[in-house]
Amino acid sequence: MESIKDKVAIIGVGTNKRWGELYDQDETGIVLEAVHEALDDAGVGIGDIQAAWVGGGAPTGNWLTSIIKQYIPVTKVENACATGAETVRGCTFGLLSKTYDLVMAVGVGKMKDAPRGGEGAGDEAGVDKYHPVTGATGIPAGRYALAATRYFSRYGLSRQEGKHMLAMISSKSHYNGARNPRAMFQREVSVETCENSPIIAWPLGLYDCCAQAEGAAAAILCRTEDAKSFRPDYITIKGIGISVGPGMRKFHTGFDFTHWEESTAASKQAYEQAGIKNPREELDMAECHDCFSIAEAIAVESVGLCERGTIRRDVEAGTFTLEGKLPVNASGGLKSFGHPPPASGIREMFETYKQIIGKAEYQSRQLKNVELGLCHNQGGHPGRFECSVTILGIPGK
């Protein structure tokens, strides 16, 4: 297969002003904020966009054309929490086909306007089958709690050691989010507070779980050969990996919940395209899907940023903090932003883009010498994921 490395550039990004419970805004309003910021960032007008890929919103893409006010192709995509990355993937291949020269990716989630909260327990393992164990823990926190307790058991962590590790991960994310003006939660939370927060599904407490949120994000893309005509400090896509699991793993007695196979497969695809041999040493930052603190821990191991079963050592050493060797979720992550599934993937790319070009909001959160970053999203639950991994970086890296 031919690599897509450095063939497509991101020349503009945007999000709505602040993510959260946006009862005073409708879907169109928050999308407009994101789209107009991305257009301004790229220095282009809405009439210059030749096609768009969108995630979230109404069942068709006509809500976006009503904003754009022109008759162009709009493709609606859905891939659970990997939807945002899927819109960028669609844009990438649209450009590589040379059918279009300038395209836009948009993701939006208005979770509080949904007819019901949470997630159901049906649709087990790819069929409409209710399982007495995994179905009974059908809420996301219940399923990830199974992963956490199994992780503690497999790698020899006591209840106290495991809880403390998760608390350190959550506290780190809130520290970063307190320095991000777009985050839903902009307050530091101590390790002690995280560790002793009310239990949602043991061992996951309140501060181990991300909130449902509302937000939108957008990106403007073109072929790299055209990027300099728009701006000098663009970034390029190095690789995109998508992996969808068969969904049956949680029914296998050998499945131990402590490794995300879909994340490993997606990252392998992206690393091969990007030419990355040692991600821990070559990457400068990572935005990982931390819907729960244990999700960040296992995702970091699954994409090869540390060896399986060893993340506790790196968490305690500060490896993944803003000042550490490999910052993870410098934005504050889903823990600080909340999670509107169709938008989170592009929001992670927004953060990576800003860090690479040196324009992170608040200099206290600006990382030094960022040349390569990873964005990781996954939807579903342990044993059944749809995962995306995207590598972004400076041209030629």
Backbone torsions as a table, in degrees:
resi	resn	phi	psi	omega
1	MET	NA	145.8	178.8
2	GLU	-83.8	137.2	-179.5
3	SER	-75.3	148.4	175.6
4	ILE	-94.7	3.5	-172.9
5	LYS	-52.7	126.8	172.8
6	ASP	65.1	15.3	-179.5
7	LYS	-93.2	-18.5	-179.5
8	VAL	-128.1	138.4	-178.2
9	ALA	-115.6	147.5	168.5
10	ILE	-100.4	121.7	-174.9
11	ILE	-114.1	-3.1	178.2
12	GLY	-165.7	143.5	178.6
13	VAL	-139.6	159.1	177.4
14	GLY	-161.7	154.2	169.4
15	THR	-137.6	169.4	170.5
16	ASN	-69.8	164.4	-167.6
17	LYS	-59.5	-41.9	179.8
18	ARG	-153.1	134.0	178.6
19	TRP	-84.7	152.5	179.4
20	GLY	158.9	-150.3	176.0
21	GLU	-93.4	98.7	-169.2
22	LEU	-102.6	66.0	-177.3
23	TYR	-66.8	-21.9	-177.6
24	ASP	-88.7	2.4	180.0
25	GLN	-129.3	145.4	172.9
26	ASP	-94.3	176.7	-177.3
27	GLU	-58.0	-44.2	-178.9
28	THR	-60.9	-39.0	-178.0
29	GLY	-63.1	-44.5	-178.0
30	ILE	-74.2	-31.6	175.6
31	VAL	-65.0	-42.4	179.8
32	LEU	-58.3	-41.4	178.5
33	GLU	-59.6	-45.7	-178.2
34	ALA	-68.1	-46.1	-177.2
35	VAL	-64.1	-46.0	-177.9
36	HIS	-66.6	-35.9	176.5
37	GLU	-65.8	-41.3	179.2
38	ALA	-64.3	-41.9	178.3
39	LEU	-63.2	-45.1	178.7
40	ASP	-63.0	-39.6	-179.6
41	ASP	-63.5	-36.6	-179.7
42	ALA	-83.9	-14.8	-178.4
43	GLY	73.5	32.8	179.1
44	VAL	-125.5	165.9	177.5
45	GLY	-102.9	163.6	-178.5
46	ILE	-61.8	-30.4	179.3
47	GLY	-71.7	-11.6	179.3
48	ASP	-83.1	-17.3	-177.0
49	ILE	-73.9	127.5	-175.7
50	GLN	-98.0	-21.0	178.9
51	ALA	-163.9	159.0	-179.9
52	ALA	-142.8	147.7	171.4
53	TRP	-117.7	129.5	-173.7
54	VAL	-128.4	151.3	174.4
55	GLY	-130.6	140.8	-179.4
56	GLY	88.2	179.6	178.5
57	GLY	80.1	-157.1	-177.1
58	ALA	-63.3	162.6	-177.6
59	PRO	-57.8	-26.5	175.9
60	THR	-115.6	173.7	-178.2
61	GLY	-89.3	9.5	-174.4
62	ASN	-68.1	-20.0	176.7
63	TRP	-63.7	-32.0	178.7
64	LEU	-75.7	-37.7	178.8
65	THR	-65.7	-27.7	176.3
66	SER	-69.2	-24.7	175.5
67	ILE	-81.1	-44.7	-177.7
68	ILE	-71.1	-31.5	178.1
69	LYS	62.1	43.5	172.8
70	GLN	-154.9	162.3	-175.0
71	TYR	-96.4	90.9	-179.9
72	ILE	-130.6	163.8	176.4
73	PRO	-67.2	129.1	173.5
74	VAL	-127.2	118.7	-177.2
75	THR	-106.4	121.6	178.8
76	LYS	-90.3	127.0	179.8
77	VAL	-123.1	158.4	177.5
78	GLU	-150.2	127.2	176.2
79	ASN	-151.1	52.2	-179.7
80	ALA	54.1	-136.2	-176.8
81	CYS	-74.2	-6.4	173.8
82	ALA	-91.2	8.9	-174.7
83	THR	-61.1	-44.0	-178.8
84	GLY	-58.9	-45.4	177.4
85	ALA	-64.5	-32.9	179.3
86	GLU	-65.6	-33.8	176.3
87	THR	-65.2	-39.8	178.5
88	VAL	-67.9	-37.0	176.9
89	ARG	-62.3	-43.8	177.3
90	GLY	-60.8	-44.0	176.7
91	CYS	-58.6	-42.5	-177.9
92	THR	-59.0	-47.8	-177.7
93	PHE	-74.4	-28.1	173.3
94	GLY	-63.1	-38.4	178.0
95	LEU	-73.3	-41.8	-178.2
96	LEU	-65.7	-27.3	176.1
97	SER	-74.2	-12.3	-177.7
98	LYS	64.8	21.5	172.7
99	THR	-74.2	-33.2	-179.8
100	TYR	-130.1	158.1	178.7
101	ASP	-110.7	-25.7	-177.6
102	LEU	-144.6	121.0	-173.5
103	VAL	-135.0	168.6	-177.0
104	MET	-135.1	139.3	172.8
105	ALA	-110.3	135.5	-178.7
106	VAL	-137.3	135.2	172.7
107	GLY	-131.4	139.0	-179.8
108	VAL	-145.2	141.8	174.7
109	GLY	-137.0	127.7	177.7
110	LYS	-119.8	71.4	-168.6
111	MET	-63.4	-34.0	-176.6
112	LYS	-75.4	-10.9	176.0
113	ASP	-93.5	-1.8	-179.1
114	ALA	-68.4	153.7	-177.1
115	PRO	-66.1	-23.0	177.8
116	ARG	-150.2	156.8	178.7
117	GLY	-93.1	168.1	176.4
118	GLY	68.6	-163.2	-179.1
119	GLU	-134.3	150.9	-179.9
120	GLY	-79.3	173.6	-177.9
121	ALA	-104.8	3.2	-178.6
122	GLY	-83.8	-163.7	177.4
123	ASP	53.0	49.4	-177.3
124	GLU	-76.8	132.9	168.9
125	ALA	53.7	34.9	175.3
126	GLY	86.0	-1.3	176.8
127	VAL	-133.4	162.3	178.6
128	ASP	-81.4	74.0	-176.3
129	LYS	-131.3	126.3	-179.7
130	TYR	-92.7	124.4	-179.1
131	HIS	-101.6	136.3	-174.1
132	PRO	-66.4	-21.0	179.2
133	VAL	-101.1	-62.7	-177.9
134	THR	-67.7	-29.1	176.0
135	GLY	-69.5	-37.3	-180.0
136	ALA	-66.4	-24.1	177.0
137	THR	-104.7	39.1	-170.7
138	GLY	-66.7	-19.0	176.3
139	ILE	-72.9	148.9	-177.2
140	PRO	-54.5	-43.0	-178.2
141	ALA	-60.0	-38.4	179.8
142	GLY	-64.4	-40.8	-178.3
143	ARG	-71.0	-41.0	178.5
144	TYR	-72.2	-26.3	175.0
145	ALA	-63.0	-36.9	175.6
146	LEU	-60.0	-40.2	178.7
147	ALA	-65.2	-40.5	-178.2
148	ALA	-65.4	-47.6	-178.4
149	THR	-66.0	-36.8	178.0
150	ARG	-67.7	-38.0	177.8
151	TYR	-61.7	-46.0	178.7
152	PHE	-56.9	-45.2	-176.5
153	SER	-66.7	-46.9	-174.9
154	ARG	-65.5	-38.5	-173.9
155	TYR	-104.1	15.6	168.8
156	GLY	72.5	29.6	176.8
157	LEU	-91.7	132.8	173.5
158	SER	-70.3	168.0	177.6
159	ARG	-56.2	-42.6	-178.2
160	GLN	-69.1	-42.3	179.4
161	GLU	-64.3	-42.8	179.6
162	GLY	-64.3	-46.2	179.4
163	LYS	-61.8	-40.2	-178.9
164	HIS	-65.8	-40.3	177.6
165	MET	-61.2	-46.6	179.5
166	LEU	-63.2	-38.6	179.4
167	ALA	-64.0	-38.8	178.1
168	MET	-64.3	-38.2	177.4
169	ILE	-64.0	-47.2	-179.1
170	SER	-65.0	-42.6	-179.6
171	SER	-63.0	-39.5	176.8
172	LYS	-59.8	-43.5	-179.8
173	SER	-64.5	-41.6	-180.0
174	HIS	-70.2	-31.5	174.2
175	TYR	-61.0	-45.0	178.9
176	ASN	-67.3	-42.9	-179.4
177	GLY	-64.0	-29.3	178.0
178	ALA	-65.7	-12.9	180.0
179	ARG	-111.2	19.1	-179.9
180	ASN	-125.3	110.9	-174.8
181	PRO	-68.1	-9.6	-179.8
182	ARG	-97.0	-7.6	-176.0
183	ALA	-71.6	150.4	175.5
184	MET	-66.0	-44.1	-179.6
185	PHE	-113.1	115.3	-176.4
186	GLN	-117.5	57.2	-177.9
187	ARG	-144.0	134.0	174.3
188	GLU	-68.2	144.2	177.1
189	VAL	-129.7	124.8	-175.1
190	SER	-69.5	159.0	176.3
191	VAL	-59.4	-41.7	-179.4
192	GLU	-61.4	-42.9	179.3
193	THR	-64.6	-43.1	177.9
194	CYS	-61.6	-42.6	-175.7
195	GLU	-66.8	-30.1	-175.6
196	ASN	-107.6	15.9	-180.0
197	SER	-71.7	158.7	-178.5
198	PRO	-56.3	138.8	-177.0
199	ILE	-75.7	133.7	173.5
200	ILE	-97.9	-51.2	173.2
201	ALA	-152.2	107.7	-169.8
202	TRP	-55.1	134.3	8.3
203	PRO	-93.4	11.4	-175.5
204	LEU	-82.8	119.2	176.4
205	GLY	-96.6	-176.4	-176.7
206	LEU	-54.2	-43.2	-176.1
207	TYR	-84.7	2.2	171.7
208	ASP	-90.4	-7.8	-171.7
209	CYS	-115.5	134.6	175.5
210	CYS	-79.9	159.2	-179.8
211	ALA	-92.2	154.9	164.3
212	GLN	-69.4	141.9	-176.2
213	ALA	-147.2	174.7	179.0
214	GLU	-125.1	136.0	-179.3
215	GLY	-176.7	168.0	178.6
216	ALA	-141.9	151.4	177.7
217	ALA	-145.0	151.3	-177.9
218	ALA	-144.1	153.9	176.9
219	ALA	-142.1	143.5	176.8
220	ILE	-108.5	130.8	-175.7
221	LEU	-129.4	150.7	173.5
222	CYS	-147.7	172.7	173.3
223	ARG	-70.5	146.5	-174.9
224	THR	-58.7	-35.0	-179.3
225	GLU	-61.3	-20.6	-179.4
226	ASP	-102.4	-7.5	-169.2
227	ALA	-61.6	-39.1	-175.9
228	LYS	-66.0	-17.9	177.1
229	SER	-75.7	-12.5	179.0
230	PHE	-103.7	-41.2	-178.4
231	ARG	-166.5	157.0	-178.3
232	PRO	-84.9	-24.7	-171.2
233	ASP	-109.6	51.2	176.6
234	TYR	-80.6	169.6	172.7
235	ILE	-123.4	164.4	-178.5
236	THR	-122.5	156.7	175.3
237	ILE	-85.5	125.2	-178.8
238	LYS	-94.3	-31.6	-178.8
239	GLY	-174.1	149.1	176.3
240	ILE	-134.2	125.8	176.6
241	GLY	-120.3	136.8	175.4
242	ILE	-128.6	133.5	178.2
243	SER	-139.3	129.1	177.4
244	VAL	-118.6	120.2	-178.6
245	GLY	-77.6	157.6	-178.6
246	PRO	-70.4	-17.8	174.1
247	GLY	90.4	-0.1	-176.3
248	MET	-99.6	-4.4	-171.0
249	ARG	-60.5	-36.2	-175.4
250	LYS	-68.9	-11.5	176.6
251	PHE	-93.6	-3.2	179.6
252	HIS	-90.0	132.5	-178.1
253	THR	-64.3	-22.7	-179.7
254	GLY	-84.3	-5.5	-179.3
255	PHE	-79.3	123.3	-173.1
256	ASP	-108.5	5.1	173.3
257	PHE	70.4	1.2	-172.1
258	THR	-103.1	9.5	-179.8
259	HIS	-148.6	133.3	179.4
260	TRP	-95.1	101.1	-178.1
261	GLU	-63.5	-36.7	179.4
262	GLU	-63.9	-38.2	177.8
263	SER	-65.3	-40.5	178.2
264	THR	-63.7	-43.7	-178.8
265	ALA	-66.2	-44.3	-179.9
266	ALA	-64.9	-41.6	179.7
267	SER	-66.6	-36.3	178.2
268	LYS	-61.4	-43.2	177.1
269	GLN	-59.4	-48.1	-177.2
270	ALA	-66.1	-41.5	-179.8
271	TYR	-64.5	-40.3	179.5
272	GLU	-62.6	-42.7	178.4
273	GLN	-64.6	-39.9	-176.4
274	ALA	-81.4	-12.0	-177.0
275	GLY	74.8	26.8	-179.1
276	ILE	-90.8	123.8	179.9
277	LYS	-100.5	-35.1	-177.0
278	ASN	-131.7	86.4	-173.6
279	PRO	-59.2	-35.7	-179.6
280	ARG	-61.4	-37.1	-178.2
281	GLU	-89.1	-29.6	-173.4
282	GLU	-91.0	-29.5	-179.8
283	LEU	-81.3	148.7	179.6
284	ASP	-105.3	-16.5	179.2
285	MET	-163.4	163.6	176.1
286	ALA	-148.5	138.7	170.0
287	GLU	-110.7	112.4	-175.3
288	CYS	-112.0	153.7	-176.6
289	HIS	-74.9	95.5	-176.0
290	ASP	-106.8	57.6	176.0
291	CYS	-59.8	-27.7	172.1
292	PHE	-138.9	155.7	-179.1
293	SER	-59.1	-38.4	178.6
294	ILE	-67.4	-27.9	178.3
295	ALA	-65.6	-41.3	176.4
296	GLU	-63.2	-44.4	-177.1
297	ALA	-58.9	-49.8	-176.0
298	ILE	-74.6	-33.1	177.7
299	ALA	-64.1	-43.8	-179.9
300	VAL	-59.2	-41.1	176.9
301	GLU	-69.6	-39.5	-174.0
302	SER	-69.1	-29.9	178.2
303	VAL	-92.1	7.1	170.3
304	GLY	86.0	21.8	177.9
305	LEU	-83.8	-14.7	168.6
306	CYS	-157.9	165.8	-178.5
307	GLU	-70.9	151.9	179.6
308	ARG	-59.5	135.5	176.9
309	GLY	81.3	5.2	-174.1
310	THR	-115.4	3.1	-172.4
311	ILE	-63.9	-27.9	179.0
312	ARG	-55.9	-40.4	179.5
313	ARG	-61.7	-44.1	179.7
314	ASP	-70.1	-37.6	177.8
315	VAL	-61.2	-46.2	-179.1
316	GLU	-69.6	-26.9	179.1
317	ALA	-83.3	-9.6	-179.8
318	GLY	78.9	19.6	-177.3
319	THR	-58.1	-35.5	-171.4
320	PHE	-103.9	13.6	176.5
321	THR	-82.6	175.0	178.6
322	LEU	-58.1	-34.1	-178.6
323	GLU	-92.4	-1.9	-174.5
324	GLY	-82.3	179.2	-176.9
325	LYS	-66.5	-35.1	-176.7
326	LEU	-140.7	84.5	-177.7
327	PRO	-59.6	132.9	176.8
328	VAL	-117.0	127.2	-179.3
329	ASN	58.4	54.0	175.2
330	ALA	-62.3	-23.1	178.9
331	SER	-70.5	-21.9	-168.6
332	GLY	110.4	-14.6	175.2
333	GLY	66.9	-173.0	176.3
334	LEU	-63.1	-27.9	179.1
335	LYS	-60.1	-36.1	-179.4
336	SER	-95.6	-31.2	-177.2
337	PHE	-88.1	-21.5	-164.4
338	GLY	76.5	179.6	-170.4
339	HIS	-140.2	96.7	163.7
340	PRO	-90.3	103.3	-165.4
341	PRO	-47.9	-43.9	-176.9
342	PRO	-69.8	-15.7	-173.9
343	ALA	-103.3	-22.1	-170.5
344	SER	-62.4	-36.4	-178.4
345	GLY	-63.1	-42.4	178.5
346	ILE	-72.0	-32.7	177.1
347	ARG	-63.2	-38.2	175.3
348	GLU	-62.4	-38.9	177.8
349	MET	-69.1	-34.1	173.6
350	PHE	-56.1	-48.7	-179.8
351	GLU	-62.5	-45.9	-177.7
352	THR	-64.4	-43.4	177.1
353	TYR	-57.3	-49.4	-178.3
354	LYS	-64.1	-39.5	179.5
355	GLN	-66.1	-40.8	-177.6
356	ILE	-66.5	-40.7	-178.6
357	ILE	-86.9	2.3	174.5
358	GLY	77.3	29.7	-176.6
359	LYS	-125.8	36.3	174.9
360	ALA	-65.4	137.0	177.6
361	GLU	-67.3	133.0	-173.9
362	TYR	72.2	111.1	-178.0
363	GLN	-64.4	-20.9	178.2
364	SER	-64.9	-15.5	179.7
365	ARG	-108.9	-3.4	-179.9
366	GLN	-73.5	122.2	178.4
367	LEU	-80.7	158.8	-177.9
368	LYS	-99.2	137.2	170.6
369	ASN	54.7	49.8	178.3
370	VAL	-86.6	120.5	178.8
371	GLU	-119.3	-27.8	179.7
372	LEU	-136.7	133.0	178.3
373	GLY	-135.9	152.3	179.4
374	LEU	-112.6	138.2	173.2
375	CYS	-120.4	125.9	-174.1
376	HIS	-126.4	128.1	174.4
377	ASN	-134.8	146.1	173.5
378	GLN	-150.1	138.7	177.2
379	GLY	-112.8	163.8	-178.3
380	GLY	103.0	-139.3	-179.2
381	HIS	-157.2	163.9	-177.9
382	PRO	-51.1	124.6	-175.9
383	GLY	101.3	-12.3	179.5
384	ARG	-157.6	93.4	-176.5
385	PHE	-123.2	153.8	162.0
386	GLU	-116.5	117.2	-171.1
387	CYS	-123.7	144.3	172.7
388	SER	-127.0	143.2	172.5
389	VAL	-134.7	125.0	-179.5
390	THR	-123.5	133.6	176.3
391	ILE	-107.0	126.2	179.1
392	LEU	-121.4	151.9	178.8
393	GLY	-172.3	-178.2	178.5
394	ILE	-73.0	151.6	-178.4
395	PRO	-58.5	135.3	175.7
396	GLY	84.1	-6.4	-178.1
397	LYS	-73.1	NA	NA
